[in-house]
Amino acid sequence: MLAECIYLLESVYELEAARAVELMRAAISLPAIVTLDPELLLRALEAHETDGLDFAEAYLVAHAEVTGVGEILSFDRSIDRVGSVTRREP
């Protein structure tokens, strides 16, 4: 759902990534919103904003970091911008 919100805010409402991320950080912090792993989502938002990754790739990066896997199979070279994980082509 977070990915959908980011997509809508940036593409339909034409918000800058920084503003979309700010709004989603605020939403995650609301008591009425329950997430399984807020730290993972916050890291994904950070990677989306600072590394310029699409949110889906940013989520993969955050998940690889949190789980300690450290490696992602992907054709998307934008992941190479993140030094904490290694991208390998499938």
MDAnalysis code that builds the backbone (N, CA, C; Angstrom):
import MDAnalysis as mda
import numpy as np

u = mda.Universe.empty(270, n_residues=90, atom_resindex=np.repeat(np.arange(90), 3), trajectory=True)
u.add_TopologyAttr("name", ["N", "CA", "C"] * 90)
u.add_TopologyAttr("resid", np.arange(1, 91))
u.add_TopologyAttr("resname", ["MET", "LEU", "ALA", "GLU", "CYS", "ILE", "TYR", "LEU", "LEU", "GLU", "SER", "VAL", "TYR", "GLU", "LEU", "GLU", "ALA", "ALA", "ARG", "ALA", "VAL", "GLU", "LEU", "MET", "ARG", "ALA", "ALA", "ILE", "SER", "LEU", "PRO", "ALA", "ILE", "VAL", "THR", "LEU", "ASP", "PRO", "GLU", "LEU", "LEU", "LEU", "ARG", "ALA", "LEU", "GLU", "ALA", "HIS", "GLU", "THR", "ASP", "GLY", "LEU", "ASP", "PHE", "ALA", "GLU", "ALA", "TYR", "LEU", "VAL", "ALA", "HIS", "ALA", "GLU", "VAL", "THR", "GLY", "VAL", "GLY", "GLU", "ILE", "LEU", "SER", "PHE", "ASP", "ARG", "SER", "ILE", "ASP", "ARG", "VAL", "GLY", "SER", "VAL", "THR", "ARG", "ARG", "GLU", "PRO"])
u.atoms.positions = np.array([
    [0.814, -1.194, 0.000],
    [0.000, 0.000, 0.000],
    [0.863, 1.266, 0.000],
    [1.972, 1.219, 0.721],
    [2.859, 2.380, 0.759],
    [3.395, 2.688, -0.638],
    [3.726, 1.659, -1.383],
    [4.217, 1.854, -2.750],
    [3.155, 2.533, -3.606],
    [1.906, 2.134, -3.436],
    [0.805, 2.754, -4.183],
    [0.669, 4.232, -3.828],
    [0.777, 4.547, -2.545],
    [0.672, 5.938, -2.102],
    [1.797, 6.778, -2.697],
    [3.020, 6.260, -2.655],
    [4.157, 6.986, -3.228],
    [3.923, 7.220, -4.716],
    [3.487, 6.183, -5.408],
    [3.232, 6.297, -6.845],
    [2.192, 7.379, -7.132],
    [1.084, 7.352, -6.416],
    [0.026, 8.345, -6.637],
    [0.501, 9.762, -6.323],
    [1.176, 9.918, -5.197],
    [1.631, 11.261, -4.821],
    [2.601, 11.839, -5.840],
    [3.490, 10.992, -6.361],
    [4.505, 11.503, -7.286],
    [4.024, 11.598, -8.726],
    [3.229, 10.637, -9.170],
    [2.841, 10.663, -10.583],
    [1.527, 11.395, -10.818],
    [0.517, 11.118, -10.026],
    [-0.777, 11.752, -10.238],
    [-0.802, 13.174, -9.675],
    [-0.316, 13.325, -8.431],
    [-0.332, 14.636, -7.788],
    [0.934, 15.442, -8.041],
    [1.888, 14.832, -8.732],
    [3.133, 15.475, -9.156],
    [3.922, 16.111, -8.019],
    [3.946, 15.428, -6.876],
    [4.760, 15.909, -5.761],
    [6.202, 15.464, -5.963],
    [7.120, 16.255, -5.454],
    [8.525, 15.861, -5.443],
    [8.679, 14.672, -4.495],
    [9.689, 13.849, -4.747],
    [9.915, 12.665, -3.914],
    [10.065, 13.046, -2.442],
    [10.779, 14.129, -2.168],
    [11.004, 14.536, -0.776],
    [9.681, 14.829, -0.066],
    [8.748, 15.464, -0.745],
    [7.450, 15.791, -0.138],
    [6.607, 14.528, 0.049],
    [6.617, 13.652, -0.936],
    [5.869, 12.396, -0.835],
    [6.399, 11.561, 0.328],
    [7.710, 11.500, 0.458],
    [8.328, 10.749, 1.555],
    [7.965, 11.385, 2.892],
    [7.988, 12.693, 2.961],
    [7.620, 13.388, 4.200],
    [6.192, 13.031, 4.626],
    [5.279, 13.021, 3.672],
    [3.889, 12.688, 3.983],
    [3.746, 11.233, 4.425],
    [4.474, 10.344, 3.795],
    [4.386, 8.926, 4.167],
    [5.041, 8.648, 5.515],
    [6.113, 9.366, 5.823],
    [6.706, 9.241, 7.170],
    [5.700, 9.676, 8.229],
    [5.000, 10.758, 7.950],
    [3.992, 11.249, 8.891],
    [2.865, 10.235, 9.034],
    [2.451, 9.621, 7.942],
    [1.372, 8.633, 7.998],
    [1.794, 7.416, 8.812],
    [3.028, 6.948, 8.609],
    [3.514, 5.779, 9.346],
    [3.551, 6.053, 10.850],
    [3.791, 7.298, 11.228],
    [3.883, 7.624, 12.654],
    [2.523, 7.799, 13.334],
    [1.449, 7.810, 12.567],
    [0.116, 7.957, 13.157],
    [-0.250, 6.716, 13.964],
    [-0.840, 6.889, 15.151],
    [-1.218, 5.733, 15.961],
    [-2.261, 4.842, 15.276],
    [-3.066, 5.408, 14.405],
    [-4.117, 4.643, 13.742],
    [-3.572, 3.740, 12.634],
    [-2.328, 3.954, 12.232],
    [-1.720, 3.148, 11.172],
    [-0.786, 2.132, 11.821],
    [-1.057, 0.874, 11.571],
    [-0.249, -0.203, 12.130],
    [0.513, -0.872, 10.993],
    [1.830, -1.003, 11.168],
    [2.652, -1.688, 10.174],
    [3.417, -2.810, 10.864],
    [3.794, -3.808, 10.086],
    [4.545, -4.921, 10.649],
    [5.984, -4.544, 10.958],
    [6.565, -3.692, 10.129],
    [7.970, -3.323, 10.322],
    [8.192, -1.868, 9.904],
    [7.858, -0.925, 10.785],
    [7.979, 0.483, 10.414],
    [9.412, 0.893, 10.087],
    [10.413, 0.293, 10.744],
    [11.803, 0.655, 10.464],
    [12.179, 0.296, 9.025],
    [11.702, -0.852, 8.569],
    [11.954, -1.267, 7.184],
    [11.333, -0.278, 6.209],
    [10.105, 0.114, 6.475],
    [9.428, 1.072, 5.590],
    [10.115, 2.430, 5.600],
    [10.552, 2.872, 6.770],
    [11.250, 4.155, 6.855],
    [12.578, 4.108, 6.100],
    [13.279, 2.991, 6.180],
    [14.535, 2.844, 5.427],
    [14.259, 2.821, 3.932],
    [13.183, 2.166, 3.517],
    [12.816, 2.154, 2.100],
    [12.491, 3.562, 1.610],
    [11.782, 4.315, 2.426],
    [11.483, 5.705, 2.056],
    [12.766, 6.521, 1.930],
    [13.695, 6.288, 2.849],
    [14.979, 6.996, 2.808],
    [15.747, 6.667, 1.516],
    [15.808, 5.390, 1.169],
    [16.522, 4.988, -0.048],
    [15.841, 5.555, -1.290],
    [14.522, 5.597, -1.266],
    [13.776, 6.178, -2.394],
    [14.129, 7.657, -2.560],
    [14.167, 8.357, -1.458],
    [14.425, 9.798, -1.495],
    [15.889, 10.120, -1.782],
    [16.798, 9.514, -1.053],
    [18.205, 9.915, -1.141],
    [18.958, 9.267, -2.296],
    [18.601, 8.032, -2.632],
    [19.318, 7.339, -3.701],
    [18.592, 7.392, -5.036],
    [17.402, 7.977, -5.051],
    [16.665, 8.134, -6.297],
    [16.163, 6.826, -6.885],
    [15.944, 5.834, -6.032],
    [15.424, 4.551, -6.501],
    [13.909, 4.608, -6.593],
    [13.345, 3.830, -7.517],
    [11.902, 3.627, -7.472],
    [11.594, 2.986, -6.130],
    [10.371, 3.173, -5.642],
    [10.081, 2.665, -4.304],
    [10.224, 1.153, -4.230],
    [9.855, 0.435, -5.277],
    [9.966, -1.032, -5.243],
    [11.415, -1.465, -5.038],
    [12.330, -0.844, -5.750],
    [13.749, -1.164, -5.584],
    [14.252, -0.716, -4.211],
    [13.781, 0.420, -3.751],
    [14.169, 0.911, -2.422],
    [13.721, -0.066, -1.338],
    [12.548, -0.650, -1.505],
    [12.060, -1.640, -0.548],
    [12.939, -2.887, -0.580],
    [13.322, -3.328, -1.777],
    [14.220, -4.484, -1.884],
    [15.545, -4.217, -1.184],
    [16.088, -3.022, -1.371],
    [17.344, -2.643, -0.722],
    [17.177, -2.676, 0.795],
    [16.120, -2.056, 1.288],
    [15.886, -2.016, 2.731],
    [15.727, -3.428, 3.292],
    [15.015, -4.269, 2.585],
    [14.805, -5.640, 3.051],
    [16.118, -6.418, 3.058],
    [16.932, -6.246, 2.039],
    [18.238, -6.925, 1.992],
    [19.129, -6.456, 3.133],
    [19.069, -5.175, 3.451],
    [19.868, -4.639, 4.562],
    [19.402, -5.204, 5.902],
    [18.101, -5.157, 6.136],
    [17.540, -5.574, 7.422],
    [17.750, -7.067, 7.671],
    [17.609, -7.867, 6.634],
    [17.747, -9.319, 6.799],
    [19.196, -9.770, 6.780],
    [20.092, -8.879, 6.374],
    [21.500, -9.234, 6.302],
    [21.878, -9.997, 5.049],
    [20.953, -10.139, 4.120],
    [21.236, -10.844, 2.868],
    [22.306, -10.092, 2.085],
    [22.110, -8.790, 1.947],
    [23.123, -7.951, 1.326],
    [23.272, -8.093, -0.172],
    [22.441, -8.919, -0.814],
    [22.554, -9.123, -2.262],
    [21.155, -9.160, -2.871],
    [21.026, -8.528, -4.036],
    [19.741, -8.466, -4.721],
    [19.942, -8.916, -6.159],
    [19.070, -9.791, -6.635],
    [19.071, -10.185, -8.040],
    [18.118, -9.256, -8.779],
    [18.656, -8.476, -9.699],
    [17.835, -7.513, -10.417],
    [18.555, -7.031, -11.662],
    [17.789, -6.685, -12.669],
    [18.353, -6.054, -13.856],
    [18.454, -4.537, -13.674],
    [17.823, -4.005, -12.632],
    [17.760, -2.558, -12.415],
    [19.088, -2.035, -11.874],
    [19.818, -1.340, -12.713],
    [21.144, -0.838, -12.340],
    [21.102, 0.313, -11.340],
    [19.932, 0.887, -11.116],
    [19.842, 1.980, -10.142],
    [20.207, 1.484, -8.741],
    [20.049, 0.206, -8.489],
    [20.395, -0.361, -7.182],
    [21.893, -0.217, -6.916],
    [22.692, -0.124, -7.973],
    [24.139, 0.031, -7.813],
    [24.512, 1.322, -7.087],
    [23.596, 2.278, -7.014],
    [23.866, 3.540, -6.310],
    [23.971, 3.352, -4.804],
    [23.448, 2.243, -4.308],
    [23.432, 1.984, -2.869],
    [24.626, 1.106, -2.524],
    [25.484, 1.601, -1.671],
    [26.698, 0.874, -1.337],
    [26.524, -0.253, -0.339],
    [25.380, -0.329, 0.311],
    [25.182, -1.329, 1.363],
    [24.750, -2.692, 0.844],
    [24.401, -2.783, -0.442],
    [23.985, -4.056, -1.032],
    [24.705, -4.253, -2.359],
    [24.756, -5.503, -2.783],
    [25.354, -5.841, -4.071],
    [24.233, -6.303, -4.998],
    [24.231, -5.768, -6.206],
    [23.242, -6.196, -7.199],
    [23.908, -7.214, -8.122],
    [23.198, -8.278, -8.371],
    [23.653, -9.284, -9.324],
    [22.558, -9.468, -10.362],
    [22.955, -9.638, -11.605],
    [21.951, -9.893, -12.651],
    [21.550, -11.359, -12.619],
    [20.269, -11.621, -12.757],
    [19.790, -13.014, -12.722],
    [20.279, -13.808, -13.923],
])
